[in-house]
């Protein structure tokens, strides 16, 4: 199936990780999947032509309306499906192997997270997905003056994405969101000292982690104890409590209405609790997992089973929690919530690149259509965070492009049937991404 692409690419330098950069490059003949309007638009372009100059897309249209420049290098992608490179909205980048894993799996941009249980960000990877640098404020108690200074310092250091965290008081959250927006940073949040409904009223752009925003559902005494110790015993007690919550209970539906009533998105990072789901294959059998070191992963999965080392009783409890998690999240989706995809790796055994695909499959199990899921990992970032250069295939956007052999609208797993990854207008050699020795 990939002979057409291979025949053209064989004339380009094969020894490097990135093929030579032509003056003008064209992808011709594929179907561009429409991911606009949060996955509600369905105006796919068949027999499409995409003209790329340098790092940018300059022309997009049907072959009948677009003339291929004479001097262009054309790549035939007939009978294939073309979509923007995937975005992981919350992921670690520890080393070159992580970078390669992202790119091999079609992830061309990440929100680079670090700290707490994650290692420092590795900014010198080459090749490397585009990094939208993460910064947080309020992980611990802080004065308002110091908080505002810290946000300004983040902006000076190139932070593109601010996480407003649970130690902040309501009045501080309001000022933090305002300052972030003034500095051109979207603001997401994990809250404790104010409700998520209050946070949404303050203009937060997205809220993070299913295991955090569902704290809103907890009984008052339990929630109070979690506020006092966000990572303490009460939080572990909450997880057990959440396993038995009726997803259709009135208080769950009411919270769902609150979440769905605002424009803010959810970044549920379902892959973190969902890694042990019985329907997932062993992630260590993915080709690119061969270059990843389990020692670089927090609480890694068993390489032989692809699951944590639970006994049968523990596995039954874990499976019940995962099942209820998806049913509760389904209530939020039905209430009209919008989504951004983030894997949360490398926590609890999640892996760079690979776990974003798990996240997308989990979102389909919540109820999102395949098109809505793809939008959550592409164009929704341009809509919610105003990152207009990414997540779309249209003139002026960065040429981060994914070509797959099978239609992902029929099955989200087809997103892994990758025949071509383009990063900033350059076609990557996926085979070499599997060989760190050659790269080094």
Secondary structure, DSSP 8 states (H G I E B T S, - for coil): --HHHHHHHTTS--SSSB----SEEEEES-EE---HHHHT----BSSEEEEEETTEEEEEEETTT----TT-EEEE-TT-EEEE-EEEEEEE--SHHHHHHHHHTTEEEEEEE-BTTB----TT-SS--EEEEEEEE-SS---HHHHHHHHHHHHHTT--EEEE-TTS-HHHHHHHHHHHHHTT-EEEE--SSS-HHHHHHTT-SEEE-HHHHGGGGS-HHHHHHHHH-TTSHHHHHHHHHHHT--TT-HHHHHHHHHHHTSS-EEE--HHHHHTT-TTS--GGGSGGGGG--GGGSTT---TTTSS----HHHHHHHHHHHHHHHHHHHHHHHTT-EE-----TTSTT--TTHHHHHHHHHHHHHT--HHHHHHHTTHHHHHHS--TTSS--STTSB--EEEESS-TTT-GGGGG-EEEEEETTEEB-HHHHT-HHHH-
